[in-house]
Amino acid sequence: MNILKKTVLTKERPNGISYTHIEAGASKVCFMFSGVGYKYDHPLFYFATMTMLNNKIDVVQVHYNYDEDLLRKPIYNIAEAMISDIDPVIKDVFHTNKYDQSIFLGKSLGTIPLSTHIIRRKAYLNSKMIVLTPLIKSDEVFTGLHDSSHSHLLVIGDNDPHYLPNKLNELERENMIIEVVKGGDHALNVGEFDVQQSLSSCAVIMEKIDRFVK
């Protein structure tokens, strides 16, 4: 297994956008898009990465950071900024590697480019989508998920500010697996300091991801 840390230079990012590519010689790859403060060393991403590798799926983690000025802008502006960072990474990965299948996993902020851009592209029609704590209060995110024909695994806690039962009901369909974590917050932790319940919740989520990507 090789762990590569690379940087792609673009006009928008003269200092580059960095990413970590964990290669195990697989024919599948999972692109991961993190949240604002929930990064790849946090439990959900850490164990999701292990789950992918255990299923012989390479992993690409895109490293981006955005200031508060951008994050206060409309979703459209955030999506455009994020996809301009993400696209060069995806292009670089496919330029240097041959993969037969791609999977996309986004959490919170990372569900914005996934639901507004990635799922609308013909190149990814057969890709599986994993959305953790999606920002479904946003019309753009909700509409993207609603109109998509992809296979989805959606995980959200019922104590998450973006937990909207009516919208989740509208998203229900045969190829949309929805897992609601009872008592789960936006980090999918259960309770303020309930370690056992939070660990159990994480284990269930990983089981769902494991089944979904097989």
N, C-alpha and C positions, 0 to 999 in steps of 0.2 A: 504493500500500500504506500502510495506517495501522497504527501501533503504539500501542495504547491501554493505559494502566496504570490499573486501576480497583480500588476497594476496596468490599467488601460488608459491611455491618454486620449482626451477628446478636446474639441474646441471649448465646450462648456466647462470642462474640468482639466485645465492645463496641468494641474498637479496630479491628475489621474483619479480614477475610481478603482479601488482595490477589491480583490475577492480571494477567497480561499477555495481551492479545488482539491477535494479529497478523491484520489483516483485509486480504484481497486481493479482496473481492467474490465469494468462492467460494460454491458451494452445499453444500460439505462442510466439516466442522470436525473437528479432532483435539484432544482434551483430553489434556494431558500431566500426569502425576503423578511427581514426582521422588523420588529416594532421600533418605537422611539427609544425607549429605555430597556426594552426586553431584547437582549442581544443573543448571540449564538452560544454563549457560555451559560445561559440560563437553562433550567431543567427541560422545558419542552423542546427546545432546539437541540440540546445536548443529547437527549434520549431519542429524538426523532432522527438525528444524524446516525446514531448507533443502529437504529431500526432499519434505516436505508441500507447501510453498509452490510448489515446482517442478511439483507435480502438481495445482496449483490447489485446495489444501486450506487453509483458514484454521487457525490454531493458537491454542489457549488453554493457557497455562502457569499452573498454580495454585501459589501461593507459600505454603508452610506450614512451620512449624518446631515441633518438639516436644522437650520436655526429657527427660532420661534417666529420670525417674520414670515417665513414660508409656510409654517404649519398653521398660521392664522388665516392663510388665504383660502379661497374656495377649493373644493376637492379637485376641480379641473386643473388648477395651477399646480397643486401638489402632484397629481398624477403625471402631468407633463414633465415636471422636474425629475420625478423618480424614474420614469421610463427612459428618459434621456441618459440616465446613469446605468440603468439595467441593460438596455439594448446592446451597448458595446461589449458588455461582459458576456452576454449570451452569444453574440456573434463571435467573440474571441474563443469561447469554449468550443463552439461547433466548427470553427476554422481549424482547430488543432486536434479535435477528437471526433470520432465517428460514433454516434449514438443512434440506436434504433427507436428509442422511446424516451420521452421526457415527462417529468412530473414537476409540478410547481406547488410550493408550500409557502404560504404567507401568514403572518400573524399581525393583527391590528393594522398599523400603518402599512405593513407589507401586503395587506389584502387590497389596497387601493390600486396599484398598477396591475395586479393580477386580474381584478374584476373589471377594470376600465379599458385595459389594452390587451393583455395576454390572451384572455379567453375569446377575444373577438378575431383573432388571427387564424387564417386557414392553416398555417404551418403547424398549429398546435391543436387541431381539431380532435386528435385522438389522445391528447395529453390528459392525465388525471390531475385534478385540482384539490388541494387540501387548504382549507381556510380556517384558521384558528382565531377565535374572537373577532370575526369580521365586523367592520364598521357599518352595519346595516342601517344605522340612523341616516346615513348618507344616501340620498336617492341614487347617485351614480353607482355606488357600490351595490346597493340592493338590486337595481335594474340590471346591472351586469350579471349578477348571479342568477337572477330570475330568468333572464333571456338566454342564458347559456344552455347548450345541450351536452356539455361535458359531464363526465362522472365526477361528482364532488363528495368530499367528506368535510362537513361543517361542524365545528365544535365551539360551543359557547356556554358560559355559565349563566345560571338564572339570577345571579347577583351582579351581572355585568351591566353597565349603563347602556350598552348597545343590545341588550336582550329585549327583543320585542316579539312576543308570542304571535301576534297577528301577522307580522311580516314573515316569521319563520313558517307559519302555516301556509302562506302563499308560495314559499319556496319548495314545499314538499312535492316530490315527484319520485319516479322509480329510481333514477340514477343520482339522487341527492340524498346522501346519508346524513342525518342530523343527529348529533349527540349533544344533549343538554346536561351539563354537569350541575347537579343539585348543590346549591350553595356556592358555586364557583364564581370567583370575581374575574376581573379583566386579565389577570395573570393565570386564571384557572386554578388558583389556590382556593381551598375550602376553609372558611373561618379565618380569623385573624392570625392565629398561631397554631392551628390544628395540623400538626405535622403528619400524623397517620392518615387522616382523611385526604390531605393534599397529595401524599405519596400514592395512596390508593387511586385517587382521581387521575394522577399522571400515568399510572400503570394501565388503567382502563383506556385512556387516550392512546397510549402506545400500542395496545392490542388492536384498537380500531384502525390505526395507521398501518400496522403490520398486515392485517387482513386486506385492507384497501389496496395496498401496493402490490400484492401478489398477483 
